Amino acid sequence: MKYVRWLDEITKDDIPIAGGKGANIGEMIHIGMPVPSGFIVTTAAFERLVHIHNIEDKIKMMLEGLNVEDTSILMSTSQKIKDLIVSQDFPNEIKSEILDYYKKLSLADLNSKPSINLTQSDAEFVAVRSSATAEDLPGISFAGQQASFLNVKHDEDVIDAVKKCWASLYEPRAIFYREKHSFKNPSIAVIVQRMVNSDKSGVMFTVDPISGENVIVVEAIWGLGEYLVLGEVSPDHYIVDKMGKILQKNIGKKPIALVRDHKTGKSIQIKIPDEKIGARVLTDDEISKLAKYGKQLEEYYGEPQDVEFAIEQSEIKIVQTRPVTTKPKIGQGTMTGVKILKGMGASPGIATGRVKIVKNMSEITKIETGDILVTTMTSPDLVPKMSKSAAIITDLGGATSHAAIVSREMGLPAIVGTGNGTIILKDGQIVTVDAYDGIVYEGVVSINKEKISEPLQTEKTQTKVKVNLVFADKLEVASRTDGVGLLRIEHMVTKSGIHPAKLVREGRSEEYVQILINGIKPIAAKFHPKPIWVRTLDARSDEFRNLEGGEEEPHEDNPMLGWHGIRRSLDEPDILKAEFEAIKRMRAEGLDNIHVMLPFVITVNEFRKAREIANEMRIGNDFNLGIMVETPACALSIEEFCKEGIGFASFGTNDLTMLTLGVDRNNMQIAKLHSEFHPSVVYMLQYVIGICNKYNIESSICGEAGSNPEMVKLLVKYGIRSVSCNMDAVNKIREAVSSAEKE
């Protein structure tokens, strides 16, 4: 097996072996971009290491039931997994192949013919960068989640950097991100490229990431680009039209830079001469060339791009491109109040909360839900706590810093580059953040919403577009969707810290009812009268083991196929009754848009028994009880379910694909076989939709495939009545539905 390939052998279709970042770099070479030469250590190499040392099950066991919201446990688990990977012996066949390519790369840049006489001084400086299969994908960039190493030289250092990149697949922030985006079966490749000894570097957006305006935004600093992403300095900020004309220049203060030390070859921080601190980084000619490259990339990929560049002795190199993962600014309100701080609005939104200043990692535990996180700069390690925050404020950084990118992905208001936010603001202080205009106000300030415009993609379609939800926040999607096609209650349980079975056993069912009401009610009220489909509890036996009472969970050989979903609910009917009781009470208060669907159903008798319990509870009129179609047994028996009187049927494509193909969706070794487009899966989707339409029953989809435009177009063609997608995919899915309906 070939574990290493030259970058010019890689294309955009090679994400499974090269990761998202590597596939994009290879594709750029093919379209003529000035990309540094190099090679890629494919995912097969990492998977070989895991396989020969038999550590896959150990890693899986450490991640089972992990509560990613518990920062201390998350960090501890991450360190154990990374230590496990780094401690393994490097497979000799992979090591020799990597070093052979490294030697050829060094000799090629020396304009020499291959020779065994490569000296240590001849060895090339390289950048060794992670490229995960969950990285740089449309809609999700997973920015900064894995490791990169700059100015690496010599054989052993290259091998060491590769292994550390592999281990970084399990950084706390990466584990957290994958869980929040429901991304399973990760793998990782490693890019090794000639190191550009940057005089200057930066990032370019081919659309304004904040306003959505069709201009090019360029940010640049002196030295290596790492300080731009980390927010160590405030960069120059240029706005350019698509023809390369500079429309606006804001010159930042750049007192320090990261550069290569001529003696040691390592990256070191230097002080910038006074005359260059506030001097312009890029020339007109460099900006014009960058704009040309950006426009070319955007036209080739067919969507706005987020591009990284480095310049050495006036020679521009493009080192990375990815789709822009941002939510454009949807409008701008008018704020009135006492302004106490100004920065750059990097992720739009308004939030009011209590300031919590975090100066180092030891202080992150003090962040509570709804706080305003204030820090010098964010790092990927802060992501778990960022998700709890109402807004982010940083001293340093620009629109392309880690804080800006991740905040936009998470839908959090963010203001960056305030200069002295950690000094001006005080712990416990109540402030209002206007991240549209980059202003922080003292106290609680209201906004005049007159100027806020409608979001993008509001065109109504015959096929309903719904959203999958876990959290009772970020509910601005209510105005853009036709309801909630999947509301999971497992996260509500996890936040409570106690297993529902324990509550029921101890006669405390009312506590479970209140947990559900507290979690569901705000969502149902926000979406009313649009329908909300609440899924009854569907936790595998290994997922709640860390909860209070979880120690009594059974140990199953394969929890994915075990005691969960409707089969467990019918064995423990008091848990199901508590769930129905919560729904009954909310509907009695006027939230009659709440309906229930049953997971992992295989027989009509299961639906019949659950309906009997619901009828005993007297939930009320116009209540719909539906099913999830996620087993072949259910799909092939759909006509019996329709005759029995189901209210609706929604595909759970993750499990349906797994069970149809016999592919464990948690197994990275066979992840490449997991495809919702397999003819057998597609046949069942079409069959179920046809039968549901015959009986005038709404068919839908709420699995991951519901966020895939190509799958959605296919399902619309088959006549599906609604689709439910992830929050960040609403606009593109509505666009896909509209396009398919017009066709």
N, C-alpha and C positions, 0 to 999 in steps of 0.2 A: 504494500500500500504506500502511496506517495503522501508523505506528511507535510511536504513543503512545496509551494508553487510560487513562481514569479508573479508579481502583481499584474503584469500585462497578459497573464493567462486567465485572469479573473474578470467576470462581468457582473452586472447587477443581478443576474439570476443565480448567483453563487452564494446567497446569504447562508444556506445550511452549512457550507464548508468554510466560508470566509467571514461570516458575521455581517451585520449591516454596514459598519464602517468600512471593512475591507472590500465588500462588494461595490460600494460607491467609489472607492479609490480606483479599483480596477477598471470600472466603467469609464471614469474620467480619462484614464490613459487612452482608451479606445476612441474617445471623441476629441483627442488632441490637446487636453489640458496640460499645462506644465507641472507635472506631478513628480516629486522626488522618487528616484528608482528604489526598488526594494523587493521583498518577498513576504509571503504570508505563511505562518505556521497554522495549518488548517485545524478545524474542530476535531478532526480524526485523531490528531496528536493528543489533545486533552482527553478525549474519550478513551484512547488507548491507555493512558496513564491510570485513569480511574478503573478501567477494566482489569488490567494486569495486576493491580494491587488490591482489587476487590474492595474498594472503598465506597462504591455507589450506595450500597444499602446503609452503611454507617452515616453517610451524609443525609440520606432520605430520612433515617430515623431521627437525626438531630433536628430536622426541619418539621417533622410531623407535629401538628398541633401547636406550633410555635405562635405565640401571641406577639405579632410584630409591633403592637402598640406599647408593649413593655420594653422600654429602651434598654434597660440593664440586661434583661434576658436576651434580647436581640443581639446586643453587642457581644455578650459572652458566647452565645452560640456561633456567631460569625467567626470569632477568634478561634474557636475549637476546630471549625471546618477548615479555615485557612491554614492553621498549624498542621492539620492532618494532610492537606495537599502538599504543602511545602516540605514536609518530612519524608515524602516518598522518593525513592531513588528514581532518577531521570532515566527513562528507557534508552538504552544505548543506540538502537536503530534510529530513534528520533533525534537524539543528540548529534549523531554523526551527520545526519541529513541537514540539520539546521546549520552546523558549522561549515559544511561544504558550500551551502548557499551564501553564508556570510563571507566566506573567503572569496567566492566568485564576485560578490557585490563589491568588495574592497578592491579587487584587482580591476574590475571593470571601471571603477571610478579613478583608478590610477592609469587608465588607458594601456593596461598591460595584458599580456596573454596569460591564461591560467598557468600557475606554477606552484610548486610545493614550497617555494622559498619566500612565502609571505612572512614578513617580520611583524613583530608586535607594533612597531611604530607605523607600519603601513596599514594596519587594521583601520577600518572606516568607523568614524563616529556615526552611531545610528540612534534613531528614536524607536523605542520598543513600546507598542501601544496595543491595548486590549481592543478586541472587536467581537462583542457578544452578539449572539443571534437575536437578542431582544433589543438591539441598539440601532439608533438612526433609522427607525421605521416610520412610515407615515402616521402622524398623529401622536407618536410617542418617541422621544429622543433618548430617554433614560440618560440625560445629560450628566456627565461626570461620575457615572456609577462605578466604572472599573478603572484600573490603574494604568498609568502611562509612565515611561521612564525616558528621560532625555539624556543626550550626550553619553550614551553607553558605548564602551569600547572594550575589545578583547573577548576571547572565546567564553571564558567562564562567566564574565559579567553579562554577556548576551543570554546565556543559558539561565542564569539566575533571574534575570529580568523576565524571561518567558514564563518561568515557574511562578513568579510573583503575580504576573498578569493572570495566569490561570486561577490562582488562589483568590484574586480580587473579584471573581465571579460571585463570591459569597461575602462581599463587603456588606455591612449592615444596611447601608442605603440601597444596595442592589437587591437584597432579599426583600426589603420593605417595598421597593418599587414594583418588583415582580408580583408580590402578593396583592398590592393595590390595583394593579392592572390585570390581574388574573392571568399572568403569563407563566405557563408551565414548561417543563422540559428545556431549561436553558442549556446552552453550550457556548464555547468561546474559542475564537481564533486569536492569533497574535500577529500584528503587523510589524515588520522590521524594515525601516526605511532609512536611507541616507539622511543624516541630520543636517537640517538647514541651520547654519550658524547665523541666526537672524540678527540683522541690524535693527529691524522693525518688524512688527507682526500685527495681526488683527483678525477681525471677523467682519463679514459682510452679509447683510440680509438683502434679498432682492425684492422685498416688500417691507414697508414699515411694520415691525412686529407689534407696535402698540396701537397705531391708528388704522392699520390695514391699507394705507395709501400706497398707490403704485409707484413708489420711488425706491431707490437703493440707499440703504443705510450702512455706513462703514465706520467701524471703530478701530483705532490703532494706537499702539504704544511702542516705546523703545524696547529692544531686546526680544526675548522669547515670549510667546503668547500666553504662557501659563499664568502670568500675573494679571492678564486681562480677564481670564475665566474666574480666577480666584478673587478678583476685585481688589487687588493690592494697590492699584492706582486708578485714578479717574482718567479714562482714555480721551483722545480726540474723537469728536463725533461729527461725521460729515453726512449730509443729505445730498444725494445726487439724482438727477433724472436719468431715464433709461438710455439717453444719448451720451451720458458722461459729463453733463454740465453740472457744476457744483452749485447747489441752491442755498446751502447753509453750512457754516463751519463753527463748531464750538470747540475751542482748544482747551484740553484738560491739563491738570497739574500732574506731572509725572516725575517725582523726585527720585525714584529708584527704578531699577530694571534688573531682570534676570538674564545673565549672559554666561557664555562658556569661558571658564578660566583657562588662559593659555598655558599655564604650568601644569595644572592637575587634570584638565579636560572636564572637570565637573562644573555643574551649573552653580553659579554664585550670584549673590545680590550685590549690586554696585550702586553708588550714588551718582546721579546724573548731574553733569555740570550745570551751574545756575542758568546759563544762557539757553540751555535746552529743556529745562523743566517745563516752561510754558511755551516752548516753540512748537511749531507745526510739524507733525511726523511725516505725513505723506505729501509728495509733490503733486502738482496738477496732472502730470503725465502718468504717475502711478495710479492715481484715482481713476483716470480715464481708462487705463488698461484693466483695472479691477472691475470697473463697471461693464466693460466689454465681456470679460470672463463670466461675470455674474449673469448677464443677460443671456449668454450662450447656454449656461447651465440650466437656467430657468426654462428656456425654450426647449432644451433637450428633454428634461425630466417632466415638462408639462405642468409644473407647479413651483411656487416660490421656494428658494433655497437659502439655507443657512451655511455660509462658506467660510472656512478658515484659510488664512494665507500667511506666508512668511516671505520676507524680502532680505536677500543677502547680496550686498554689492549691486544694488539696483535691479537684481534679477528676481522676479516674482515667481513664487511657487505656490500652487494650490494644494493644501495638505488634507482637506476634508470637505465634503459637502453632505448635507442631509436636508430632508424636507423641513420647512419652517413649522415648528410645533407651537403655535400661539393662537390665542383667541383675540381677534382684532377688537380694538376699542369700538364699542357700539354706540357711544353717545357721550355727551359731556354735560354735567349739571352745573349749577351755580352754588358755590359754598359761601356761607357768611360766618365769620367768627374770627378769633385771634390766631393769626398765623405764627407758629413758633419754630417751624423748620421747613426747609425747601430742598428738594432733590429732583431726581428724574423719575417720572412715572414709568415704571418698567413693565407692570402688569396691571391692567385697569381694574377699577373697583373702588368701593367705598366701605370702610369698616370703622367701628368704634370699639375700643377695648382698653384693657389695662396693660401698660408698658411692662415688659420683662426684658431686662438687659442681660444678654449672654455674652460674656467675654472669653470663655473657654468651654471645652466640652464638659467639664465637671459641673457646669451650671445649667445644662440643658434640662435636667430633671425638674427644674422649677417652672417650666412652661406648662400651663394648663389650657384646656380648651377655651378658645375665645380671646386669648392674650394677644397682644401686639409684640411680636418678636423683634427686638432691636439688637443688632450686632455689628461688629466692624465689617465683617463679610460672612456670608454663609459658606459652608462646605457641604459636600454630599452627606456627611455624617449627621447633619442637622435635619435631613429630610423627614424622618419620623416625627419630629416635633414641629416641623413646619406645617405638617398636615393638620395639626391641632390648632394652629394659630389662626387668628382672624386676618392678619396682615403681616407683612415683613417690611422692616426698615433697615438699611445698611449705611454705614459711613462711606464705603468705597464701592467701586464697580460701576458698570454701565449697562446698557440694554442687552449686552451679550454675556454678562457675568452669570455665574451659576445661580445666584439668587433670582435673577430676572427670568432665565429660561425655565427653571423648575417652578417658580411661582405661576408663570403663564400656563404651564401644563396642569398645575393643580387648581387653577382658577382662583388663586389668592391675590388680593391687591398687594402690590409691592412698590416701594420707593427706594431707589438705590442712589449712591453717590451723594449723600447728604453732607458728607465731610465731617460732621461732628455730632451726629445723632445720639451716639452713646454718651456724649457729654451733656448735651442740652436737655435730653429727656431723662427722667428719673424713674427708678423702679416703683411700680404701683400707680404711676400717674395715668389718669384717664385722658385719652386723646382720640381724635377722629382723623383717619387717614383718607385723603383724597388722592388715590393713585392714578387718576386721570391727569391731573395737573401737577402731581408731585409735591403736594403740600400737606403738612401735618398741622392740625388745629388743636388748640387747647380745649379739653373737655368734650362734651357731647354737642355736635353740630349737625343740624339737619341739612338735607340737600333739596334743592328745587329741581324736580325731575322733568320740568317742561321740555328741556332740550334733548332728553334722552330719546334716541331714535330706535326704531325697530331693529332687532338683530338680523343677521344675514339669513337667507334661505327660509323665509316664512311662507313661501308659496304652499297653498293647501293642495293635498293630493288625495286621491280616492282611497289609496292604501294608507292606513293610519301609521304614523311614525311615533313610537313610544320610546321610553328610556328605561334602562336597567338602573336600579338604585340600591345602595347599601347604606349611605349616610343620609341623615336628615339635614343636609346643608347643600349649598350650591344649587338651590332650587330655582334659579333663574331659567332653567330649562323648561319649567312648567309652561311658560308662554310660547315655547317653540315646539312643543310636542303634543301628542294626543292622549297622553296619560302615561302610566307606569306599567310596563309589560312584565316586570319582574322586580319585586321588592323582597329582598332576602332578610330574614330575621336573625340569622346566625350571628351577625356582627352586634346586634342589640344584646344578644345573650352574652357574647364575649366581653362586652363592655361592663356588663353587670358583675362578672367575675364568679358567677355561681351557676352550676349546672341545673337546668330545669327539672331534671329527674330528681335531684336532691330536694328541690323545693316541693315537688309533688309528694315525694315519699314522706316528707316531714309535715304535710298538711299546710303548706305555705303557697298553694297555687295562686292565691291572690297577688303575691309578689311577682309571679311570672306574668300574670295578666297586666299588672301595672308597668312592667318592663316593656311589654309589647305596645301598650297604649302610648307610653312616652315616646317610643321610637316611631310608631306608624302615624300617629295622629297629626303631627306637624306636616308630614308629607301629604296625607290625604286632604288636609285642609287647604294646602297650597294649590293642589291640582283640581280640587272640586270645581265642577262636577265630572271632570274627566276620570275615567276608570283607573283604579289602582288594583293590580293583581298581586296579592300577598301570597308568597309560597310558604306552606307549612314547614316546620323544622326539617332540615335535611343535612344534618351534621354526621359525618362519618365518626365511628367510635374513637378514632385516634385524634380527632380535631378538638375535642373538649376535655381532653385528659388533664390539661393544666388548670382547669377551673376547679373551684371548690366543689367537691363531690365527684370530680372527674376520675378519681382513683378507682371508682367502682365500675368504670367503663370496661366492657369485655375486650380482650386482646384477640383480634382477628388476623388471620393470615393475609387477607386482602380486604381491608375496609372499604375499598372502592366498590366492591361487589357484595358488601355485607349488610349489616343490620342498620339501615338508614332509610330515610324517605318514608313513604306511606307504610311500608312493612313494619317499621319500628313504631310509627304513630298508632297503628292498630293494635300492636302488642302492649303499648303503654297509652291507652285511650285517655287517661286523665290529663296527659300533656296536650293531646289534640283538643280536648274539651276546653282547656284553659285558653288555647289559641282562638277557638271559636267564640269563647266568652268575650275575649278582648274585641274581636270583630263586631260581635253583637252590640256591645256597649257603644262603640264608636258610631255604628250605623244608627243607633237609637238617638244619638245626639245630632243627627242630620248628615253624617258622613256616609251617605248611602252609595258612594262611589267605590267602596272597598269590597273586593271580591277575593276568593281564595282559590289557589290551584295546588294540586297534590303532586308531589315529586316521586319519581322512580316507580311509577305504576306499571304492573304487568298483567293484571286481570281486571275484568269488569267487576268482579266481586269485591275487590279492594275499593273501587269507587263507590259501589253500592253501600258498603259498610260505613264508609266515611260520611256519605250523604245521610245515612240513618242517624248518625251522631249529630250532624248539623241540624237535622230536622228536630231532634229531641231538644236541641238548644234554642229552637224558635228564633233564628237569627233575623227573620223578617222577610218582607216581600222584595221581589226583584233582586234577590241575592243569587249570584252565579257561582257555582262550584265547577271548576275546570280541572284539567289534567295537564301535566307536562309529558310530552312524547319524547322520551329519552331512552327507551328500550325497544329493540326490534319487536318484542312481543306486543307491546302497546301499539306500535305503528301498524303492524300487520292485522291487529284486531280492531282498528279504529272504527270500523262500521258498527261493531257491537257497542262500543262506547257511545257513538252518536245515537244509536237506538235507545240506549239507557238514559240519555238526556243530559250529557255533559254540557256545561255552559260555554266552554271554549277549549281549545287545545293549542298548546304552545310548545314548539320544538326546543328541547335542550340538546343542542347539536354536539356539545363536548362529549357527553355520555353516549348519545346515540351513535356517534362515529366510533368511539372506543369499543362499544359492545358489538357493533356491526363488523368491524374489521379485526376484532380481537387484539387491539393495540392499547396497552396500558398508557393512558395519556400522561402519567407521571414518570414514565420511563424514558430518559433521554437517549438511550441506546436505539430506540425504535421510533423516536419522535417523527422522523422523516416519513414514516408510513401513515401517520395520522392526517387524513385529508377529508374534509367535508365534501369535497368534489368527487370522491370515489363514486363510480356509477351506482353501486349498491345503495349508498347513502342518498344520493340524489333521487334514485328511484323511489325510496320510501318517503322522501319529502314530497315529491310530486303526487304519490299515491294518497297520502294523508290529506293534502290540500284538496285534491279532487273529491274525496269522500266527504270531507267537512263541508265543502261547497254544495254538494248534493243534498245535505241535510240542513243547509243554511246556518252552519255553526262557524263562528269566527276562528280561523286558524292564524297562528302567529309564530314568531321565533324569538327566543330570548337568550339563546346560547351565543358564544363568541362570534359565530358565523353571521349573526345578525348585524355585526359592525363591519362586515366585509361588503363593499359596494357591489362586487361582481356576483356574490352569492345572492344579495338582495335583488339585483336585477333579474336573476334567474327565477327567484321565488315569486316576484311580481308577475313574471311571464306565466307562471303556473297558476296564478290566481289567489295567492295568499292575501288575507284580509288586512293584516297588520304586521309590522316588524318592530322589535324593541332592541335598541342598540345601547352601547356605552355612551356616557355623557359627552365625551370629546368627539364622538362620531356623528352626532345628531345632524349637523349641517350637511356633511358629505352623504349621509344615508338618505336624507330628504331629497338631495339633489339626484341621487341614484334612482330613487323611487320615481321622481318626476320624469327623469329621462326614460325609464323603462315604460312608464305609462304612456308617454308620448309616442314611443316606438310601437 
